[in-house]
Amino acid sequence: VIGIGVGYFLSFCLLFGVYILLQKQIRDRTLAEAALQRSQSELKTLLENSPDIIIRVNRQLLHTYVNSALEREAGIPIEAFLGKTFSELGLPGELAEFLEA
């Protein structure tokens, strides 16, 4: 009878320990996700309010991001740039070739 009681106690301790570890992991992940969201929001604010033109292209040289400074300077909506190369945007041949090199 005593052996069974010790077994239950050890099982309880093990389960309680696992519960505490899971709670810590959940709390840590929640804090990390909140920090990531804050960081992403700060970066977006920085990019969108920069007076400099900022673009990102993928490996196929298609525009995947342009900030609002480009829209202000070019007078062309952001959506017109997305998914297009410099050549497809109608840049002069030499300039497009230089930017795509």
C-alpha positions as MATLAB code, in Angstrom:
seq = 'VIGIGVGYFLSFCLLFGVYILLQKQIRDRTLAEAALQRSQSELKTLLENSPDIIIRVNRQLLHTYVNSALEREAGIPIEAFLGKTFSELGLPGELAEFLEA';
ca = [
       0.000    0.000    0.000;
       2.829    2.376    0.806;
       4.509    1.589   -2.524;
       1.358    2.564   -4.425;
       1.115    5.865   -2.518;
       4.713    6.773   -3.338;
       4.125    5.917   -6.996;
       1.092    8.232   -7.153;
       3.011   10.975   -5.390;
       5.942   10.708   -7.807;
       3.568   10.696  -10.782;
       1.822   13.778   -9.395;
       5.173   15.541   -8.906;
       6.230   14.707  -12.439;
       2.935   15.921  -13.925;
       3.038   19.080  -11.832;
       6.601   19.758  -13.001;
       5.575   19.295  -16.626;
       2.618   21.640  -16.051;
       4.892   24.339  -14.605;
       7.335   23.994  -17.523;
       4.519   24.235  -20.067;
       3.137   27.336  -18.354;
       6.580   28.957  -18.524;
       6.963   28.059  -22.198;
       3.524   29.493  -22.976;
       4.305   32.697  -21.061;
       7.707   33.051  -22.744;
       6.208   32.480  -26.191;
       3.429   35.001  -25.546;
       5.993   37.602  -24.478;
       8.171   36.850  -27.509;
       5.198   37.170  -29.880;
       4.248   40.519  -28.334;
       7.836   41.759  -28.682;
       7.898   40.605  -32.317;
       4.652   42.449  -33.063;
       6.028   45.635  -31.471;
       9.247   45.322  -33.458;
       7.386   44.742  -36.733;
       5.148   47.722  -36.044;
       8.153   49.938  -35.309;
       9.908   48.800  -38.481;
       6.807   49.430  -40.594;
       6.448   52.909  -39.111;
      10.123   53.628  -39.806;
       9.926   52.390  -43.410;
       6.689   54.185  -44.223;
       7.794   57.498  -42.728;
      11.295   57.528  -44.169;
      11.927   60.343  -46.622;
      14.203   57.956  -48.535;
      12.961   55.593  -51.204;
      13.161   52.012  -49.956;
      12.439   49.013  -52.169;
      12.840   45.275  -51.820;
      13.054   42.849  -54.721;
      13.096   39.063  -54.716;
      15.556   36.784  -56.525;
      13.614   37.200  -59.760;
      14.055   40.995  -59.318;
      10.326   41.522  -58.870;
       9.394   44.337  -56.517;
       7.994   42.865  -53.306;
       7.960   46.099  -51.283;
       8.170   49.807  -51.971;
       7.628   52.488  -49.357;
       5.385   55.512  -49.655;
       8.346   57.823  -50.445;
       8.525   56.258  -53.900;
       4.838   56.911  -54.452;
       5.299   60.535  -53.347;
       8.330   61.079  -55.609;
       7.096   59.188  -58.677;
       3.411   60.006  -58.352;
       2.626   56.369  -59.122;
       0.626   54.148  -56.743;
       2.617   51.551  -54.809;
       0.535   48.737  -56.312;
       1.856   49.604  -59.791;
       5.371   48.571  -58.708;
       4.609   45.324  -56.923;
       5.331   42.127  -58.840;
       7.213   43.914  -61.629;
      10.876   44.192  -62.590;
      12.603   47.486  -63.347;
      12.326   46.707  -67.070;
       8.590   46.026  -66.782;
       8.186   49.390  -65.076;
       9.467   51.068  -68.233;
      12.812   52.312  -66.943;
      15.271   53.201  -69.709;
      17.160   50.097  -70.913;
      20.606   50.964  -69.539;
      19.234   51.997  -66.156;
      17.068   48.885  -65.868;
      20.016   46.681  -66.858;
      22.223   48.383  -64.272;
      19.645   47.947  -61.499;
      18.967   44.350  -62.481;
      22.657   43.380  -62.656;
];
